[in-house]
């Protein structure tokens, strides 16, 4: 009975990123994008750190950095990483009607 009640509460379908959902769509999207980027960057020659922020006003912001101990990379390589991450995110969010219009900003610092 308790499981059924939990499932009913968790199945609310809202378009607002902050509305009740288990987890919220914002939390789910942040975790899904983390997994997507982690899986992709683990295959790269360099170790890359990243931070993801999702909100309705600013969309999706991803900050990439070289992991500790990694040499500084040139601007061409930075732009390549930015473009690859941006394209992966755009492809992923197009699958969901509620996220397809979010803007995507990726930077490498």
N, C-alpha and C positions, 0 to 999 in steps of 0.2 A: 504494500500500500504506500509506504513511504517512497519507494523507488518510483512508483507511478506519479505521485505528487511532484517529485523532483523533476521528472521528465516533462511534465506539463508546464511547469514554471520555466524550464530551460528552453522550451520550444517557441518562446515569443519571437515573432518576426518583426523587427523594426528597421527602418532605414537610417535612423539617427545612430551615429557611432557610439554615443554615450548611453543609449537606452538599454534597459535590462535584457540581458542575454547571457547565457552561461557557456563560455566566457562572453564578455561583450564583443561586439564585432571589432572594435578597436584593438582589444587585447588579442583576439584571435588573429587579426591581420598582422599585428606586430610579431607574434610568435611564428606565424607562417612565413613571413618575409625573413625573419631571422634564420629559420631552417633553410629556406631557399638560398639565401646569400651564403650561409655557412657551408652548405653542400657544394655550392659553386666555387667559392674561394678556396676551399680545402684542396681542390684539384690544381690550383695555380702554383707556379714555382715559388712565389713569395707568400709569406704569411701576412694576412691582412686582418686588422681589427676593424670593427664597425659598430655604429650605434644607429638605431632606428627610432624615429618618432612619427606617430600617426595622429593627426587631428583633423577635424573637419575644416577649419579655417585655412590651414597651411598645407593640407594634404600629407604626403609621405616625404619625410626628410631622412636621408641616409648620409652619414658621415663616415668615410673610409679613412683609415690611417695605417701606416706600416706598423706591424707588431714590434714589440721591444726587441732590439738586437738586429733588426733588419736594416740593411743599408738604405739610404735615401734614394728614391727613384726619380727619374727625369719626368718632365711634364708630359711627354708623349705617352709614357707608360701609365701615368696617372689618368690621362684622358681615356685611354683604352679600358682601364678598370672601371671608370665612371660610366662609360658607354655600355659596357657589358652588364653591369648591375642595373642600370636604368632600363635597358631592354628586357631583362629578366623580370623585373618588377612590373613593367607595363604589360607584358604578356600574361603574367599571373593575375593581375587585378582585372583584366578584361573578362575573365571567366565569371565574375560576379557582378550582377546588375547594380548592386549598392556601392561598389567600390570603383567601377570603371571610369568615373568622372573625377577621381582624385588626382591632383597634380603630383608629379614625382620630381623631387629635387635631390640630386646626388652630388656630393662634394668630396674631395680628397684633400686632407690637411696634413 
